[in-house]
Amino acid sequence: MAISIATFAFLLSLVQNSKGFSIPNTDTTFQETPQPFNINVDPSFISDVRNRVQQARAPVQVDGLNPPNEDGAPLANWTTIRDYWVNEYNWTETQSNINRQLHQFTTIVHPQNSSYNSFIPLHFVHHRSPRTDAIPFLFIHGWPGSFLEVSNIIDRLTNPPNASLPAFHVVAPSIPGFAFSPAPQRPGFGSGAAAHAFHALMLQLNYTKYVIDGGDYGGVILRYQANYYPANVVSVSDNLWAIQPSSEDLRRLEQGLTTPDETTYIHNLETFINEGPGYRIIQEHQPLALAYALTDSPLGFTMWIYSLMGPVVDPRDFAWTPQEVITWAMMYIIQGPYGGARFYKENLKEGTWEGFEFGTLPYVSQPVMISELPYDIWFGLPLDWAQRGGNVKVRNVHDRGGHFFAYERPQTLAEDLWRWYGDGELSGTKVFGIK
């Protein structure tokens, strides 16, 4: 007997949901509509993690490294983080603080245009502004970050200091495989699939038109999402808008014909490509081989990401505390770091990366604002080069700050966002009533 496509989809949904989606070591559940969520991790798992940290073995130190972090985070950082974790870190208090600060939800979305899977379980933060003129705002994190990146800026966006500044309804999802969004169970989930899933989430929340902000992989996903959904994504703001220099650009550099910005940008990008891609290459090619070790050693995983987190923040204004480093690492440790690491492999296959270099991402026709900070890998990108990847209208160049813009310098980012989205004509937000 033949059945309709709709009936088949419904039956498939029943089968899928009968298996259930979950996050290891938590009581997380997912339903077809958004449900309030609080982090509640199994205490026995937390005890096991602490015991593993306490019993961790340190590598043999090599003296005379210059700089001291050329092989990774120095042993002194390992000792500091281990000792804090064993003697002071309180996960129960930490999860309570996160639950108190951020309104979290879980749901299942059904992307209509994705070649991946029509059932995507998601964890997300959702704060609605009390303002009736607020703009729906999708905030997308990257790796090795998580939804926690939004925590220092979210109140500024939902409740700006005066009525002349735009307000936002903020939605901050966890990429599947990160924090409390379950890791994909089969290959094929890269930035494109994430873009479809996050669009479906915005529609589920009744935000048919919205803006997007992101850095790191968030800045990549938003380029796919804006390209896929031009009728819904009004405009974007991006603090990782990397453009690979062309052969002509490199020829001009060799001949001494590049501008100071062009020279700075090429130098920064080549430093990252030549000296900093080790973590990326293994995560792109053999993430499971890496995951065996990092899943078994919570402290080992923490030092893996801290080796990346440390150098890309501006030390003049910001320093990671052991509390922050451990908590950021726990957003992967709880469900296991394989899914987050594997996201790199899917992005390589998708074209985000081409070998050691950045690939060509989808063109963004909507208005774009970019913000560059001196401790990020793409600092110095000229406006005309940025426009190769999209309709970039505004380039903000800051003299302080680093890779985790929303977390490190929330006031500065908020000011960038207020100026950009507060200009209804330039950014396109006049569709929301912004003048």
N, C-alpha and C positions, 0 to 999 in steps of 0.2 A: 504494500500500500504506500503510495507516495505521500510525503508530508511537505508542508510549506517550509520555506527558509526560516520564517519567524518561529514556527513550531520547533524546528530543529535547533535553532539558537536557544530557545527556552529550555529544551531538554538537555542540551549541552551545559547550560548554566546550572541546572540542577545537579548534573553529574560533577561538574567542577566544584560547586559549593558544598557538595556532600563530602568531598575530600577535605575541604576547609583550608583556609590560609592561616598561617600562624607565624610567630617570631619565636625562635628557640629561647628558652630560659625566661619567658614572660607569659602572661595570661592574655596576650593580645588576640583579638578576634576582629573579623572583617565582615561587614554586611553590605547590602546593596545601596544603602543610604548612609550619609555621615553619622557616625556615633561618637559621643564624647569619649576621650581616651586619657588615661593617666598612666604614666610609666610605673610599672610594678614588676621588678625583676626578682626572680626566685632568690631568696637569701642564701640558699645552699650554693648557688652558682657564684654569688658574690664572695662567699667564703672560699670557694675553690680558687677563684681568681686571685684573691689575696695570698693564699698559700703558694700558688705558683710564682707570684711575684717575690714572695719572701725567699723561695728556694732558687730563684734565678741565678744563673752563673754569668759572671762578667767575662767579656773577652780579655785577652792579654793586652795590656796597653803598649802602644808604640810611642816612644818619646821622640820629640823633635819635629812633629808634624807642623807644617806652616802653610796655611793657617791651621789652627788646632782642629777645625771641623772638616778638613779636606777628605777624610775617610768616612765621615758621618758625625753625628753628635758626639762630643767628647765624653769620656768615661765619667767625668765629674757630673755631667748631666744625668747619666744613668744612675749614679749613686744617689743624687738628690731626689730624683723621681721615685726610685725604689724605696728610699727611707720614708718619704712622705706618704707613699701609698700604704706601706706596712704599718706606720705608726700614727698617722693622722687622718688619712682620707676616709670620709664617711659617705658611703654610697646612699644610704637611707636618707640622709639629710640632703644630699645632692639631688636625688630624684624628686624629693618633696619640693625643693626650690624650683626646679624646672617645671613641675606640674603647677606650682603656684603662679609662676610668671607667664607661662605660655598656655593658651587654650588649644588643646590638641584634639584631633579627631582621627578616626580611621574610616575607610570606605572602600568600595570596589567600583572602579570606573570601567566603561566599555567604549574604548576608542573606536570610532567608526571607519577611519581611513588608514588604520595601521595594518601592516602586513604581519605584525607579531601575534598578539593574543587579544581576544576581546574581553578578557577578564584580568584586570590589573588591580591588585590590592595596594592601597596607598595609606600612608600616615602623613598627616599635614597639620600645620598650625593655621588657625583662622581667627583673626581679630577684626571685628567690624568697628569702624569709626562711628561715633555718635553723630557725626555730620551727615546731613542728608545729601550733600553735594560731593561726597567722597568718591574717589576714583578706585575701581577694582585694580589691585596691584598684585601681580604674581612675582614672588621673590624665589629665585632658584639658586641653591648652593652648589658647591663643587667638591672636589676631593683634595685633601683629606678633611674637608669640613663636613657640615651637616646642617640640619635645620637650626642648630644653635647659633649659626652665624647671624640670624635675624634678631637675636634676643636683645642686643644693645641698641637697636634702632627702631624697633617696632612701635614703641609708645610715641616716639617723635612723629611717626608717620600717621598713626591713627588719631593722635591728638596734638596737632601742631600748636605752637605757642600763640598764634593769633589767627583770626578768621581770614586774613588776606592771603595766607599760605594754603596750598591745596592739602586736603586730607585724603587718606587712603584706607580702603578695606584691604587688609594684608592677608594673602594666602601664601604659605611657605611649605611646600611639600618636601618629603624626603624622596630622593631618587631611589627606585627599587634596588635593594642591596645595601642601602645606607640606613643607619639608625633603625627605625621601626617600620619601614616599607620592606616586605619580604623580597629576598633576592630572586631574580628570574630563575626558573627551573629548567630552561632550555636556551640555547643560543639565539641571538638575534636582537637583543634589547640594548640598543645604543642610544645616542642622543636623539635620533629621529623618532624612535619609539617612545622615549621619554616625553618628547614634545607632543606627540599625539595623546599620551596619557594625561599630561598636565592640562591640555586644552579640554579634554573630556571632564576633568575635575572642575575647571572654571565654569563649564556649562552646567554641570551638576549643581553648582552653587548659585546658579542663575546669573552668572556674570557673562553675558553674551559679547560684551566688548570690554577690553581690559588692556593694561600696559604691563610690561615685564621688565624686571631688573635682575641682573646676574653677573657673577664673576666666576673665574675658573670654568668648570664645565657648565655652570649656569649660564655663563656668557656664550657658550657654544650652543646649548639646548635652545636658548631664546632665538638664535639665528635660524634654526630649523623651524621653530614654532611660528615665528613671524612670517617666514616664507610659505609655510603650509597654510596658514590661516590669515590671509591679509584682510579679510572682512571682519575679523574679530580682534586681532592684535592691532591696537591703535598706534602705538609707538613703543620704543624700548630705550633702556639705559644700560650700558654695558661697561664693566671695568676689566674685561679681558677680550679686547677686540684685536686679536693678532692677525696680521697680514704677512704672508711669507714674501720677502723681497724677491723681485724678479731678477733674471740674469742681467738685464739692463741696469737695474739698481746697483748690483754688485760691480758691474763694469765701471759705473760712475764713481763708486767708492774707490776702486783701484786707481782711478785717474785723479782722485782728489777733488771731484766735482760735486760731492754730496753736501747738503746743508748740515749745520750742526745737529738738528733734530734727526735727520736721516742717518747720520753717522752714529749718533747715540743709540738709535733704535736697532740698527744692524749689529752694533757691538753687543747690546744687551741680548738680542735674540740669539746671536751666535755663541755667546757665553753659555746660555741655557742649553742650546742644542749640542754644544761640544763638551760641556763640563757637567751638565745636570740631568741628563736623560736616563741614567742608569736604572732608577726605580721604574720609569715609564716603560723602558724596553722589556724588562722582565714581566711587568704587569700586562703588557700587550701580547706577549708571546707564551709565557708559561705561568699564568697566575695561580694555577692549582699547585704547581711545584713550590711556589712561594707560600701559598696559603697553609700547607701542611705545617710549616714552621711557625708562621705568625698566628695561626689558630691555637697552637699548643702553648705559645709563650705570650701572655698578655703584655709583659714588659718588653719583649722583643718587638711586638707590633707597635707599641707606644714609641719606642725609640726609632722605629722605621719611619713613622710619620713625623715625629719631632725633628728628625734630620732635615725634613723639608719645611716644616713650619717655622723653625728658628730663623733661617737666613732671609726669609721673604717678608719680615715685618720690620718696621722702622724703629731701631733701638733708641732713637731720641725721644720717642713718645710711648713706646709699648714694649713690654716684656712679658712673656708667658709665665704664669705661675704654675707650679706643679699641679695645683687643683684643676686649672683649666686644661692642661695637657692631658691629664688622666681622664677627665670627663669627656673631652673630644675623642680620645681613643676608645672610651667605653661605647660610643655610638657605633663602633664597628665590632668591638669585642663581644658584645651581647649576642648578636646573631651570627658572628663570625665574619672575618674580613674578606673572604673569597669573593663575594658578590660585588663589593665596592672596587676591589682590585681588578676584577674581570671587566668592569665597565670600560677600562682602557682598551682591552682587546676588541670589544665591539666597536669602539670608536675608530680604531685603526682600520677595521674592515669597512667601516662606513665612509672613510675618507677624511676624517678630522685630522689624522696624521698621515703623512706620506714619508715613510722611512723615519729619519730623525727630524724631519721638518714638519711645519704646520701644513695641513692640506687646504684645499679650497672649499670653503663653506658656502651654504646657500646664500644668495643675495637677499638683502633686506630692503624692500622698497619703501617701507614706512619710515617716518622720521626717527633718527637715532642720535642719542647723546652718548659720548664716551668720556670716561674719566681715567686719567693716567696718574699713577703714583710712583715715586722714584725707586721704591724697593720691589716693584713688580717687574716681571720679565719682559714686558712689552713697552716699557716707558720710552717715550721719545717718538712714538708713531706719528708722523705728520698727518695733518687733516686730509690732504689730497691722496695720500696712500690709504688712509682709513676709508675713503670714499670708494675705493675699489671693491669693497665688500658690502656696501650698502649706502643708503641715503643719509649719511652722517651730516648732521646740521651743526652740532656743537661739539667742540673738543675742550675739555677742562684739563688743564695741566697743573698738578699740585706739587708743592715743594716738600711735602712731608707725607709719609704713609707708605703702606705696602699692600700685599696681596689680598689680605682679608679686610677689605675696605669697610664693610658694614660693621664688622666687629671691632676693628682697630680705631677707626675714626668715624663713628656714627654721626656726629654732628656735621662733619664736613660733607659726608655723603648725603645726609638729609638736606643740606643747603643746595647741593647740586640738583637733587630731585625736585625740591620746591621750585627752584628757578626754571628747570626744564619743563616739568609738567604744569607749572603755573603759567606758562606761556601757551595759551590755547591754540594760537595760530601756528606757532612754530612747531610745537610738538604734536599737534592734532587733537589735543584734549578738549578742544571746543565742542566735540561731540558729547562731552560730559557737562557742558555748560561753563567751562573755564574760558575766560576772556583773554 
